[in-house]
């Protein structure tokens, strides 16, 4: 997992559903970087599309939440902005 992917996960970790644009803004990364990270994380099953009316949004999957709860996950999600 690269730093950009970790920043996307950290942005989604508090919960809720965010669009790619919201993720990019919150993680302080470009829209293109956010899109690449989202695709990679979705492919690994760590994030999934939102439910209900927010099908254009992303959220942590059950697998992503389980990863975030591990010591390795907590360490990776502690990524400062602008790195």
Buried (B, 14 or more C-beta within 10 A) or exposed (E): BEBBBBBBBBBBBEEBBBBBEBBBBBBEBEEEBBBBBBEBBBEBEBBBBBEEEBEEBBBBBEEBBEBBEEEEBEEBBEBEEEE
